[in-house]
Amino acid sequence: MAERVEILISGYGGQGVVRIGQILGQAAVNQGLYTTMLISHGTETRGGYVRSQVVISDGFIASPVVERPDFFLAFSREAHDKFKGLCGAQSVILHNPETFVADAAVPARYLPLPAEALAQDELGSPVYANVILLGALSGQLPLVSEASLLRGLEERLDARFHEANRRAFSLGRNFRI
């Protein structure tokens, strides 16, 4: 039976929710895996609700819908509150502890990472918080290698920002939660 990994990413427009989904998908394709991505968002250009559902598998994917996420990157409290009900005991929720705290009623494992503060302190801008969370995810993620994720990052982001994004990825990858 094929291994299937479901990843849910949600937050506000402008936080890089879609871009992280694209990087994950690109990394999977680069590695010869199957992948799907569904995007949903509100009508606002920035600041509205955004969700990316990414499924990665070493076999055919019958449904692109994330029903029980293995990983949930919750970029905001509102995103967490909206989708925490999908999470089960197998789920890992990566989040910024300054945004919300773990919900004891959710059986998932919470991994708090102060990504925005780390991005501001180490890179001079909170805009890199999404890639810091991607780096932290990379240490947990089966099927997709760190090298494939870094290659996907470079293929999906403007070359002017490669160095800063590699540093952000490394900050997340090496952060001890």
C-alpha positions in Angstrom: 0.0 0.0 0.0 1.3 3.5 -0.9 2.3 5.9 1.8 0.2 9.0 1.9 1.1 12.2 3.8 -1.5 14.9 4.2 -0.4 18.5 4.9 -2.8 21.4 5.7 -1.5 24.9 5.7 -3.7 27.8 6.6 -3.6 31.4 7.6 -4.2 34.8 6.1 -3.4 36.0 2.6 0.1 37.4 2.4 1.6 34.9 4.8 2.8 32.5 2.1 0.3 29.8 2.6 0.0 29.0 -1.1 3.7 29.4 -1.7 4.6 26.9 0.9 2.1 24.5 -0.7 3.8 25.0 -4.1 7.2 24.4 -2.6 6.1 21.1 -1.0 4.5 20.0 -4.3 7.5 21.0 -6.3 9.8 19.1 -4.0 7.6 16.0 -4.2 7.6 16.1 -8.0 11.4 16.6 -8.1 11.7 13.4 -6.1 9.5 11.4 -8.4 6.5 11.3 -6.0 2.8 11.9 -6.6 1.3 15.1 -5.3 -1.8 17.2 -5.3 -2.7 20.6 -4.0 -6.0 22.3 -3.4 -6.2 26.0 -2.7 -9.1 27.9 -1.2 -9.3 31.5 -0.1 -11.6 34.4 0.5 -12.2 37.2 -1.9 -9.7 39.5 -0.3 -6.3 39.9 -2.0 -4.4 40.2 1.3 -5.5 39.5 4.9 -8.3 37.1 4.1 -8.6 33.4 4.8 -6.3 31.1 2.8 -5.8 27.3 2.9 -3.6 24.9 1.0 -4.2 21.2 1.1 -1.2 19.2 -0.1 -1.1 15.4 -0.4 2.1 13.6 -1.2 2.4 9.9 -1.9 4.7 7.3 -3.4 1.6 5.9 -5.2 -1.5 7.1 -7.0 -3.6 9.7 -5.1 -7.3 8.9 -5.4 -8.5 12.0 -3.5 -6.7 15.4 -3.2 -8.6 16.3 -0.1 -6.9 16.5 3.3 -9.3 14.8 5.7 -7.0 13.9 8.6 -3.8 16.0 8.3 -0.6 14.4 9.3 0.8 18.0 9.5 -1.0 21.3 10.1 0.9 24.5 9.7 -1.4 26.9 11.5 -0.2 30.4 10.6 -3.0 32.1 12.7 -5.3 31.4 15.6 -8.3 31.7 13.3 -6.8 29.0 11.0 -6.2 26.8 13.9 -9.7 27.2 15.3 -11.2 26.6 12.0 -9.4 23.3 11.2 -8.3 21.8 14.5 -11.3 19.5 14.4 -9.7 17.7 11.4 -6.6 16.8 13.5 -6.2 13.5 15.3 -3.6 11.7 17.4 -1.4 11.3 14.3 -1.4 15.0 13.6 1.5 17.4 14.3 0.5 21.1 14.5 3.3 23.6 13.9 2.4 27.0 15.1 3.6 30.3 16.5 3.1 30.2 20.3 2.7 34.0 20.3 -0.4 33.6 18.2 -2.2 30.9 20.2 -1.5 28.1 22.7 -2.1 24.4 22.3 -5.7 23.3 22.8 -5.7 20.4 25.3 -9.0 19.1 23.7 -7.2 18.4 20.4 -5.4 15.1 20.5 -2.6 16.3 18.2 1.0 17.0 19.1 1.7 20.7 19.1 5.2 22.0 18.1 5.5 25.7 19.0 8.0 27.7 17.1 8.2 31.5 17.4 8.8 31.8 13.6 7.8 35.5 13.2 10.1 36.6 16.1 12.9 34.4 14.9 12.5 35.8 11.3 12.6 39.3 12.6 15.5 38.8 14.9 17.7 36.7 12.5 16.6 37.9 9.1 15.3 41.4 9.7 11.7 40.7 8.5 8.8 38.5 9.7 8.1 37.6 6.0 10.4 34.6 6.3 8.3 33.0 9.1 6.6 30.7 6.6 9.9 29.3 5.4 11.1 28.8 9.0 8.0 26.7 9.6 8.7 24.8 6.4 12.2 24.1 7.7 10.8 22.8 11.0 8.3 20.6 9.0 11.2 19.2 7.0 12.6 17.5 10.0 9.3 15.7 10.6 8.2 15.0 7.1 8.5 11.5 5.6 9.0 10.8 1.9 10.3 14.3 0.9 14.0 14.9 1.5 15.6 18.1 2.8 17.5 18.4 -0.5 14.3 18.2 -2.5 12.6 20.8 -0.3 15.6 23.2 -0.8 15.5 22.6 -4.5 11.8 23.3 -4.6 12.3 26.4 -2.6 14.8 27.7 -5.1 12.6 26.8 -8.0 9.5 28.5 -6.6 11.1 31.7 -5.2 12.8 34.7 -6.8 16.6 34.2 -7.0 17.1 37.5 -5.2 15.8 35.9 -2.0 17.4 32.5 -2.2 20.1 33.1 0.4 17.7 34.6 3.0 15.2 31.8 2.4 17.9 29.1 2.8 18.9 30.7 6.1 15.2 30.8 7.2 14.8 27.1 6.2 17.9 26.2 8.2 16.7 28.2 11.2 13.5 26.1 11.2 15.2 22.9 10.5 17.6 23.4 13.4 15.2 24.9 15.9 14.8 22.6 19.0 11.2 22.4 19.9 
